Amino acid sequence: QVQLAESGGRLVQAGDSLRLSCAVSGRISRIYTVAWFRQNQGKERPFEREFIGQMTWSIDSSITYADSVKGRFAISGDTNNNILYLQMNSLKLSDTARYYCAAKKGTWSEYGGSYINWGQGTQVTVSS
């Protein structure tokens, strides 16, 4: 079993930057991928969450982003210390959401329903 715990969410102003962290523990291995999702209001279930990006927990730690955040958000991580980051820049009102990290074995997916392990999420609120 893999456990995930997000942190770093808070109230910020539009245009600000913010970094979220995801601490990964348990039986994580190099066959896993760990992804960031966000949950917009009214969309409660994992398969409704919006994919932001992912990093494979393999040696090459390849990273993929959703088109909607390319150029503004950046994912980084340390597989030896089991932590994943999401750097968010030029935040917009529309980035307000609850942000989750999630893990699955094998190939990454944009579909939240394919991820088995989820954290509790961290709330990011962007004000004008």
C-alpha positions, 0 to 999 in steps of 0.5 A: 500500500502507498500513502500520500500526503499533500501540503502547502495549499493556502490562500494566495492572490492572482499572479502569485506563485505557490509550491505544493508538496506530496510526501510518498510513503509505503510500498512505492517502487520504480514501477509507479507513477505519481501524479497531481490532480485537482478537483474543481467545485462540484466534481467530487469523484476521482474520475472527475478530477483534472489531471495536471501532470505526473512523474514516473518513479523510475530512474529516468523520472520522466515528467508529463504535463496537461496542456492546460498548465504547460508553461505555468506549472512545474513538477519535480521530485526526489524518488530517493526521499519520496517527495513530489512537488508542484510549483505553480506560477502566475496563479489565476482565479481558475486555479482555485481547487483542491489539489491531490497527488495520486499513485498507480502502478505502471503507465501514467494516465490522465484518468483519475479513475485509474489511480488507486492511491490518493492523498487527502488533498490540499486547498488552494484558493486564488483571490483577485 
